[in-house]
Amino acid sequence: MTTETTAAADLATTQVHRVYIRTTPDRIWAAITSPEWTQRYGYTGVVDSSWTPGAPYLVHPSASFKAAAEAGGFPCPDPIVDGEVEVAEPPHRLITTWRMLMDPHTSQEPFTRLTHEIKELPGGYCSLTVVHECPGAPTTQAMLRGVDEDMGAGGGWDWVLSDLKSLIETGEPMVRWAPGQDPAPV
């Protein structure tokens, strides 16, 4: 493989998503690391970690997520995401490994690498950049891009970050979601 071919392959497996939120870095950090927040947006997973390097990073299904999954005929493992904390620098940078266990295909793929970077900007805004590196994980990569959005599987990181922004700025999530169902506006 040439350097150009390798660089193109890296770009194809690395996803970068950014959202701008009217809030503080501490509030965004809490929203991505606190179970009280994470169960209120996106796929409503309940995050579980001590946020120290080497610690497990787990996402458990919320009660409503689990009930909806099972009612829709989807087996719902617990946890639904596993990984390990690599870097935790509150409130600006969090890096974890990440693997989706709910889908039989993604659970067989290797761990991916998830980076959250929070940057305070002038005027009371912050940027939240999510970089998800997915080499060797094509099913995970497709899911995170939101390719199943029209099939009720959500819209990947763009959808999750939009929901997070709505929750932080308005106090209400953008949508209510359950596995196997189309997202419904609040």
Secondary structure, 3 states (H helix, E strand, C coil): CCHHHHHHHHHHHEEEEEEEEECCHHHHHHHHHCHHHHCCCCCCEEEECCCCCCCEEEEEECHHHHHHHHHCCCCCCCCCEEEEEEEEECCCEEEEEEEECCCCCHHHCCCEEEEEEEEEECCCEEEEEEEEECCCCHHHHHHHHCCCHHHCCCCHHHHHHHHHHHHHHHCCCCEECCCCCCCEEC
